[in-house]
Structure formats: C-alpha cells, structure tokens
Amino acid sequence: MKRLLIALCFSAAMLAAQDAKSADRKAKEAPEPPLTAIPASAVQIEPNAYRYTDAKGKKWILFQTPFGIARKEDTGEPLRKKLQETQPMQNVKITEDGDSLKFEREGPFGMYKWSKKKTELSDQEKAAWEAQKASADKGKTSDGTAASKTAAAKQDR
C-alpha cells in the first residue's frame, strides 16, 4: 500500500511539472491577437483589400469583410485570376437552333444552359460563336464534307 501511495504521488508530481513546461511553451508561442481594424500603415490595393507588413516583417493581405478583418499571407500572386476576363466564353458549347443559339457551359453546380436570338448576342457571345464557326470550317474540305470522313475513306481503299 505504501508503494502505491508513493507511485501515485510521484505520478502527480510529474504531471504537475509537465503542465508547467507546457504553460511556459504556450506563453512563448502565443498567436498574434486578431486584428480589429485595418492598421494605418496598410496600403489599399483593391476595394476592401490592403497590403500590410507586420512588426516581424511578414507580408499580409488584409480583407475588410462584413464579419471583421481577414488576412492572408502575401505570396506575390495576383489576387484574382484574370482568365475569365481574357476568355470568358471558354469551354462553352454553342449549337444553332434556327434564328437563335443555344449555349451550354459546365459550372460548379451542373450544366448552365441558355439561349439567345442571333440579333441579341453580346460581344463575348458573338466572338465565341465566330470562333466556333471558324474552328468548324477548318475541319471541312472544299466540298463541305468533314475532313476526317475523307481520310477514313482513303484508308479503306
């Protein structure tokens, strides 16, 4: 019984020492407190987006959101992808249906489908339609048949 009591006291002393070490470690590694406002030294780069360098020299991008300040490490990459601005109608399938065009594009929530009359197309839709027609014309021979069918017929001979 004496040995059990000594072992229990020894274990309690070890746990108390371990808790003191972990408390010291936590105090040293305390995270920065969250920002409640955009610092005065931050430079605005976009609406509600700021570039900021903290006291340690680390670069951040701060975003003013309805829920408070959000921060992201500044890696030097552009904030927004410019692909949609340069090619907004990429990966759109366009089919002709009389005097209107049907558009189909894969989105994050499934297939987006819409149709417009040829006279009501936007500049982007017109450009996409012209590009698709030009690529379809490249695949045809002078007599209007598909080049792949002509090549297949030659191979059968």
TORMIFI-115344 format. One record per residue (C-alpha): residue number from 0; residue in one letter; x, y, z. Coordinates in pm, 1 decimal. Last residue first. Layout:
N
<r n="NUM" res="A" x="X" y="Y" z="Z"/>
...
This chain:
157
<r n="156" res="R" x="-920.1" y="164.6" z="-10020.3"/>
<r n="155" res="D" x="-1044.6" y="184.0" z="-9659.9"/>
<r n="154" res="Q" x="-771.5" y="436.8" z="-9568.0"/>
<r n="153" res="K" x="-893.4" y="682.4" z="-9832.0"/>
<r n="152" res="A" x="-1247.7" y="662.1" z="-9693.6"/>
<r n="151" res="A" x="-1121.5" y="739.9" z="-9344.2"/>
<r n="150" res="A" x="-936.0" y="1049.2" z="-9469.6"/>
<r n="149" res="T" x="-1248.2" y="1177.6" z="-9643.1"/>
<r n="148" res="K" x="-1458.6" y="1117.8" z="-9329.7"/>
<r n="147" res="S" x="-1199.4" y="1300.1" z="-9114.3"/>
<r n="146" res="A" x="-1200.4" y="1600.1" z="-9347.8"/>
<r n="145" res="A" x="-1573.0" y="1652.2" z="-9299.9"/>
<r n="144" res="T" x="-1765.5" y="1713.7" z="-9615.8"/>
<r n="143" res="G" x="-1823.4" y="2067.1" z="-9745.0"/>
<r n="142" res="D" x="-1678.8" y="2028.6" z="-10097.2"/>
<r n="141" res="S" x="-1367.8" y="2231.7" z="-10006.8"/>
<r n="140" res="T" x="-1285.2" y="2011.1" z="-9710.3"/>
<r n="139" res="K" x="-1414.8" y="2063.8" z="-9356.0"/>
<r n="138" res="G" x="-1227.9" y="2067.5" z="-9023.5"/>
<r n="137" res="K" x="-1115.4" y="2429.1" z="-9060.2"/>
<r n="136" res="D" x="-1480.4" y="2536.6" z="-9101.9"/>
<r n="135" res="A" x="-1565.8" y="2401.5" z="-8753.8"/>
<r n="134" res="S" x="-1284.6" y="2606.9" z="-8599.5"/>
<r n="133" res="A" x="-1412.7" y="2920.2" z="-8775.4"/>
<r n="132" res="K" x="-1772.2" y="2855.1" z="-8664.6"/>
<r n="131" res="Q" x="-1658.1" y="2809.6" z="-8302.9"/>
<r n="130" res="A" x="-1455.8" y="3131.0" z="-8313.9"/>
<r n="129" res="E" x="-1747.7" y="3324.2" z="-8465.1"/>
<r n="128" res="W" x="-1984.9" y="3194.1" z="-8195.6"/>
<r n="127" res="A" x="-1736.5" y="3278.6" z="-7916.7"/>
<r n="126" res="A" x="-1688.6" y="3631.6" z="-8055.4"/>
<r n="125" res="K" x="-2063.9" y="3683.7" z="-8083.5"/>
<r n="124" res="E" x="-2114.2" y="3558.7" z="-7727.2"/>
<r n="123" res="Q" x="-1848.4" y="3796.2" z="-7597.7"/>
<r n="122" res="D" x="-1994.2" y="4093.6" z="-7787.9"/>
<r n="121" res="S" x="-2342.8" y="4020.2" z="-7654.2"/>
<r n="120" res="L" x="-2595.1" y="3839.2" z="-7869.9"/>
<r n="119" res="E" x="-2942.6" y="3988.7" z="-7929.7"/>
<r n="118" res="T" x="-2964.3" y="3955.6" z="-8311.4"/>
<r n="117" res="K" x="-2865.7" y="3587.9" z="-8303.7"/>
<r n="116" res="K" x="-3150.2" y="3514.5" z="-8063.7"/>
<r n="115" res="K" x="-3040.4" y="3388.2" z="-7727.1"/>
<r n="114" res="S" x="-3034.2" y="3056.1" z="-7545.6"/>
<r n="113" res="W" x="-2921.3" y="2947.4" z="-7201.6"/>
<r n="112" res="K" x="-2785.7" y="2636.0" z="-7035.9"/>
<r n="111" res="Y" x="-2566.0" y="2600.6" z="-6728.7"/>
<r n="110" res="M" x="-2466.3" y="2239.0" z="-6659.2"/>
<r n="109" res="G" x="-2400.9" y="2139.5" z="-6300.3"/>
<r n="108" res="F" x="-2335.4" y="2317.5" z="-5972.7"/>
<r n="107" res="P" x="-1970.7" y="2414.7" z="-6027.2"/>
<r n="106" res="G" x="-2037.2" y="2505.8" z="-6387.3"/>
<r n="105" res="E" x="-2025.2" y="2325.1" z="-6723.0"/>
<r n="104" res="R" x="-2130.0" y="2553.5" z="-7007.5"/>
<r n="103" res="E" x="-2405.3" y="2517.8" z="-7263.8"/>
<r n="102" res="F" x="-2521.0" y="2786.4" z="-7509.1"/>
<r n="101" res="K" x="-2812.8" y="2756.3" z="-7752.5"/>
<r n="100" res="L" x="-2819.8" y="2995.1" z="-8046.2"/>
<r n="99" res="S" x="-3123.9" y="3154.3" z="-8209.9"/>
<r n="98" res="D" x="-3255.5" y="3209.5" z="-8561.6"/>
<r n="97" res="G" x="-3291.8" y="2838.7" z="-8632.9"/>
<r n="96" res="D" x="-3130.4" y="2641.2" z="-8349.5"/>
<r n="95" res="E" x="-2752.4" y="2671.3" z="-8373.8"/>
<r n="94" res="T" x="-2542.5" y="2498.8" z="-8111.5"/>
<r n="93" res="I" x="-2279.6" y="2657.2" z="-7888.0"/>
<r n="92" res="K" x="-2064.9" y="2463.8" z="-7640.8"/>
<r n="91" res="V" x="-1888.2" y="2691.6" z="-7395.2"/>
<r n="90" res="N" x="-1544.5" y="2582.1" z="-7274.1"/>
<r n="89" res="Q" x="-1403.2" y="2938.0" z="-7287.1"/>
<r n="88" res="M" x="-1663.5" y="3213.6" z="-7305.3"/>
<r n="87" res="P" x="-1496.5" y="3449.2" z="-7056.7"/>
<r n="86" res="Q" x="-1151.2" y="3428.4" z="-7215.4"/>
<r n="85" res="T" x="-943.7" y="3731.7" z="-7106.4"/>
<r n="84" res="E" x="-1159.8" y="3846.9" z="-6815.2"/>
<r n="83" res="Q" x="-1242.3" y="3491.4" z="-6703.8"/>
<r n="82" res="L" x="-873.6" y="3403.9" z="-6703.3"/>
<r n="81" res="K" x="-769.7" y="3703.8" z="-6488.7"/>
<r n="80" res="K" x="-749.0" y="3510.2" z="-6162.5"/>
<r n="79" res="R" x="-790.6" y="3741.7" z="-5868.8"/>
<r n="78" res="L" x="-545.3" y="3847.1" z="-5604.5"/>
<r n="77" res="P" x="-237.7" y="3829.9" z="-5824.5"/>
<r n="76" res="E" x="42.3" y="3616.7" z="-5679.7"/>
<r n="75" res="G" x="306.3" y="3785.9" z="-5462.6"/>
<r n="74" res="T" x="273.5" y="3533.5" z="-5181.1"/>
<r n="73" res="D" x="105.4" y="3771.3" z="-4936.3"/>
<r n="72" res="E" x="-20.3" y="3566.2" z="-4641.7"/>
<r n="71" res="K" x="-394.4" y="3600.3" z="-4599.4"/>
<r n="70" res="R" x="-583.6" y="3811.1" z="-4350.6"/>
<r n="69" res="A" x="-949.9" y="3850.9" z="-4263.5"/>
<r n="68" res="I" x="-1077.3" y="4157.6" z="-4078.2"/>
<r n="67" res="G" x="-1432.9" y="4157.0" z="-3948.7"/>
<r n="66" res="F" x="-1756.8" y="3975.3" z="-4028.3"/>
<r n="65" res="P" x="-1877.9" y="4211.4" z="-4301.1"/>
<r n="64" res="T" x="-1535.3" y="4166.9" z="-4462.6"/>
<r n="63" res="Q" x="-1234.1" y="4400.5" z="-4482.1"/>
<r n="62" res="F" x="-957.2" y="4194.3" z="-4638.9"/>
<r n="61" res="L" x="-594.5" y="4212.3" z="-4530.3"/>
<r n="60" res="I" x="-308.8" y="4091.7" z="-4748.6"/>
<r n="59" res="W" x="-6.0" y="4006.6" z="-4539.6"/>
<r n="58" res="K" x="370.3" y="4044.5" z="-4555.0"/>
<r n="57" res="K" x="587.7" y="3920.8" z="-4266.5"/>
<r n="56" res="G" x="845.6" y="4168.9" z="-4141.4"/>
<r n="55" res="K" x="808.8" y="4075.4" z="-3773.3"/>
<r n="54" res="A" x="632.6" y="4405.4" z="-3699.3"/>
<r n="53" res="D" x="367.5" y="4334.1" z="-3964.2"/>
<r n="52" res="T" x="374.9" y="4424.1" z="-4334.5"/>
<r n="51" res="Y" x="35.3" y="4517.2" z="-4482.9"/>
<r n="50" res="R" x="-131.7" y="4510.9" z="-4824.1"/>
<r n="49" res="Y" x="-499.8" y="4607.2" z="-4817.6"/>
<r n="48" res="A" x="-820.1" y="4474.8" z="-4974.5"/>
<r n="47" res="N" x="-1168.6" y="4626.6" z="-4918.7"/>
<r n="46" res="P" x="-1165.8" y="4790.6" z="-5262.7"/>
<r n="45" res="E" x="-834.7" y="4699.2" z="-5419.2"/>
<r n="44" res="I" x="-469.0" y="4769.7" z="-5333.2"/>
<r n="43" res="Q" x="-516.6" y="4979.8" z="-5015.9"/>
<r n="42" res="V" x="-188.1" y="5027.4" z="-4829.3"/>
<r n="41" res="A" x="-166.6" y="4927.5" z="-4462.5"/>
<r n="40" res="S" x="37.0" y="5156.2" z="-4233.2"/>
<r n="39" res="A" x="-276.1" y="5283.3" z="-4053.9"/>
<r n="38" res="P" x="-367.0" y="4929.8" z="-3944.6"/>
<r n="37" res="I" x="-704.5" y="4791.8" z="-4063.9"/>
<r n="36" res="A" x="-919.7" y="4731.4" z="-3757.1"/>
<r n="35" res="T" x="-997.2" y="4450.0" z="-3512.6"/>
<r n="34" res="L" x="-693.6" y="4239.8" z="-3593.5"/>
<r n="33" res="P" x="-678.8" y="3904.8" z="-3419.3"/>
<r n="32" res="P" x="-423.8" y="3868.3" z="-3139.1"/>
<r n="31" res="E" x="-97.0" y="3722.3" z="-3253.9"/>
<r n="30" res="P" x="-51.5" y="3363.7" z="-3153.9"/>
<r n="29" res="A" x="109.3" y="3273.1" z="-2821.8"/>
<r n="28" res="E" x="419.1" y="3061.4" z="-2881.3"/>
<r n="27" res="K" x="616.3" y="3177.3" z="-2573.4"/>
<r n="26" res="A" x="316.0" y="3158.5" z="-2340.7"/>
<r n="25" res="K" x="225.4" y="2814.8" z="-2477.3"/>
<r n="24" res="R" x="576.5" y="2685.7" z="-2405.9"/>
<r n="23" res="D" x="568.6" y="2817.5" z="-2048.8"/>
<r n="22" res="A" x="225.7" y="2654.3" z="-1995.2"/>
<r n="21" res="S" x="358.7" y="2327.9" z="-2144.9"/>
<r n="20" res="K" x="650.8" y="2328.1" z="-1901.4"/>
<r n="19" res="A" x="423.3" y="2394.8" z="-1601.9"/>
<r n="18" res="D" x="185.8" y="2115.8" z="-1711.3"/>
<r n="17" res="Q" x="478.9" y="1871.1" z="-1732.4"/>
<r n="16" res="A" x="591.4" y="1958.2" z="-1381.5"/>
<r n="15" res="A" x="239.1" y="1899.9" z="-1248.5"/>
<r n="14" res="L" x="217.8" y="1566.9" z="-1433.7"/>
<r n="13" res="M" x="549.5" y="1451.2" z="-1288.3"/>
<r n="12" res="A" x="442.0" y="1546.0" z="-932.1"/>
<r n="11" res="A" x="113.1" y="1358.1" z="-970.9"/>
<r n="10" res="S" x="298.1" y="1048.4" z="-1095.7"/>
<r n="9" res="F" x="537.9" y="1057.7" z="-796.5"/>
<r n="8" res="C" x="245.2" y="1095.1" z="-553.8"/>
<r n="7" res="L" x="69.1" y="794.9" z="-709.9"/>
<r n="6" res="A" x="387.2" y="583.8" z="-705.0"/>
<r n="5" res="I" x="446.3" y="669.8" z="-336.9"/>
<r n="4" res="L" x="85.9" y="578.7" z="-246.2"/>
<r n="3" res="L" x="111.4" y="250.2" z="-434.5"/>
<r n="2" res="R" x="440.4" y="170.9" z="-262.9"/>
<r n="1" res="K" x="289.7" y="229.9" z="80.2"/>
<r n="0" res="M" x="0.0" y="0.0" z="0.0"/>
